[in-house]
């Protein structure tokens, strides 16, 4: 690898709203990347805590950090403001409470360099708690690559905002993150909407490793269930308009996946009756899900009153010590293989319209 100034610049964009409790750790994980030619643009989105002061302190230690301040306008507007200031050829979003493995950018950039027509590369994430302890590392991970429009509409397998590395010109061509969702009180799926637009523009690649620590918080935007549902419906409406050949069952399965996601969050919050109702809706929309290995594992977890996927390291492994590449992945089960073949057929029909 050449000197940093000879390499493409990567713009790491960090929207931050009252993020003082986690922001420093997040910024240090960005600055510790083995790929050194990065800038870190933090947009303080009208915080009332010490967010801006923390950024200034880190700036004194590393001049690659840039601080932008604005009145509170929401996460989509904050990311777009960061992209406007970005000088890099690539954009790497990072939420103000997540962590990166030191090799994330280097590995993803190398993957994109091998396929210059691709617009984005993603990786996998491991759930961490407030103490940066790994709580879940899913081994039934998705491996979608290439033309992934239909699979991405069924479920946002990119998972978290801190995962992708995106070509900046592709972000611009897609119009950035959609700020209108906030005006509709439908925040939550801005990332998903952008990924769908990007999937229609070119290939999406996978760097198969757990390179992101995804911090779980009871105050997360995804806990506002009604707002998240409105946001999901707007994604569906836009996709139906843009890709009328997509079969109805793609959206039905997407709603079922959303219901499962909401059921899991409700269960974590202790709202068991609401969780069961949401699970019932999911099964009415997609009863075949019961044949999947994921369903069997979750059922065992519910019966034993413990997570379907045991925490890595017995529940005490710090994210910094996590091996991003597990030695074993279970092969896809029959249900997954059949569903993926069906999604490939739906994808082919939709992409003929692009």
Secondary structure, DSSP 8 states (H G I E B T S, - for coil): ---GGGS--EEEEEEESS-TTTHHHHHHHHHT-SS--EEEEEEEES-SSSHHHHHHHHHHH-TTEEEEEES---HHHHHHHHHHH--SSEEEE--TT-EE-TTHHHHHHHHHHT-TT--EEEEEEEEE-TT-BEEE--SS-----BS-HHHHHH--TT-STTS-EEEHHHHHHTTSS-THHHHTT-TT-HHHHHHHHHHHHS-EEEEEEEEEEEE--TTSGGG-HHHHHHHHHHHHHHHHHH-TTS-HHHHHHHHHHHHHHHHHHHHHTT-HHHHHHHHHHHHHH-GGGGGSHHHHHHHHHHHHTS-SS--GGGGT-BGGG--SS-S------HHHHHHHHHHHHHHHHHHTT-
